[in-house]
Amino acid sequence: MRSYNRFDTDQEIECRVDKTKHFVRLYNLSCGGCMIESDSDKIENGAEIKIRLGPKTIIPGRVVWRADKNAGVKFETPLHQKVVQHYGYTPSEEFDRHDPRDRFGLPLSV
């Protein structure tokens, strides 16, 4: 069971590992961590990482798992929920609210 709600994201962000700048894809974000995608072999399990969400938002953390190009990051200090909501989005945005769905709310392929 997760400790924090996760918000989907889909944006390119900057991070630093061993003082080296990398650009990664941020896929989800919570108060306690995030999931990123990167081709870099420097972003390995156990690596210390600094995630930059904005000009004044730099979050230190540690890579806690790595699977192929994806990695999970646990933040040293939890983010405030408002910061997470600002950078995340809810997948059920207005653009798809009229799409046909099954009884469980999942989109039907048409």
C-alpha positions in Angstrom: 0.0 0.0 0.0 1.3 3.4 -0.9 1.8 6.2 1.6 1.0 9.0 -0.8 -1.3 9.6 -3.7 0.4 9.6 -7.1 -0.4 12.1 -9.8 0.4 11.3 -13.4 2.7 13.6 -15.3 4.4 13.6 -18.7 7.1 16.2 -18.9 10.8 16.4 -19.5 12.7 17.5 -16.4 16.3 18.0 -15.4 18.0 16.0 -12.7 21.6 15.6 -11.4 23.5 12.5 -10.5 27.1 12.8 -9.3 27.1 16.5 -10.5 26.2 15.4 -14.0 23.1 16.9 -15.6 20.5 14.6 -17.2 17.2 15.2 -18.9 14.6 12.6 -18.0 10.9 12.0 -18.5 8.8 12.4 -15.3 5.9 10.0 -15.4 4.3 10.3 -12.0 4.8 12.3 -8.8 3.8 11.9 -5.2 4.8 13.6 -1.9 7.3 10.8 -1.3 8.8 10.2 -4.7 8.4 9.9 -8.4 9.0 7.6 -11.4 11.3 8.7 -14.2 12.5 7.3 -17.5 16.1 7.6 -18.7 18.6 5.9 -21.0 21.5 6.9 -18.7 23.4 4.2 -16.9 24.4 6.7 -14.2 20.9 6.6 -12.8 21.3 3.3 -11.1 19.7 1.7 -8.1 21.0 3.4 -4.9 22.3 6.6 -6.7 21.7 9.9 -5.0 19.7 12.2 -7.3 18.4 15.8 -7.4 15.2 16.3 -9.3 14.5 19.8 -10.6 10.8 20.5 -11.0 11.2 24.2 -11.5 13.6 27.1 -11.1 13.3 27.0 -7.3 12.1 23.4 -6.7 15.0 21.0 -6.4 14.3 17.8 -4.5 17.1 15.5 -3.3 16.4 11.8 -3.2 17.7 8.3 -3.9 16.9 5.8 -6.7 15.2 2.9 -5.0 14.5 0.7 -8.0 15.4 0.5 -11.7 13.7 -1.6 -14.4 14.9 -1.1 -18.0 14.7 2.7 -18.6 12.4 3.4 -15.6 13.5 4.3 -12.1 11.7 5.0 -8.9 13.0 7.8 -6.7 12.3 8.3 -3.0 12.6 11.9 -1.8 14.7 12.6 1.3 11.9 14.9 2.6 8.3 14.6 1.5 6.9 17.4 -0.8 3.9 19.4 0.2 0.7 18.1 -1.4 0.1 21.4 -3.2 3.5 21.2 -4.9 2.6 17.7 -6.2 -0.8 18.8 -7.4 0.7 21.8 -9.2 3.0 19.5 -11.3 0.7 16.6 -11.7 -2.6 16.1 -13.5 -5.6 13.8 -13.1 -6.0 11.5 -16.1 -9.7 12.0 -16.3 -9.4 15.5 -17.7 -12.3 17.1 -19.6 -11.1 16.1 -23.0 -12.1 12.4 -22.5 -15.1 12.7 -20.2 -17.6 11.8 -23.0 -15.6 8.7 -24.2 -17.5 5.4 -23.8 -16.6 3.5 -20.7 -17.4 0.1 -19.2 -19.1 -0.3 -15.8 -15.7 0.0 -14.1 -14.9 3.3 -15.7 -12.3 2.0 -18.1 -12.3 3.4 -21.6 -13.8 1.1 -24.3 -12.0 0.6 -27.5 -14.1 1.6 -30.4 
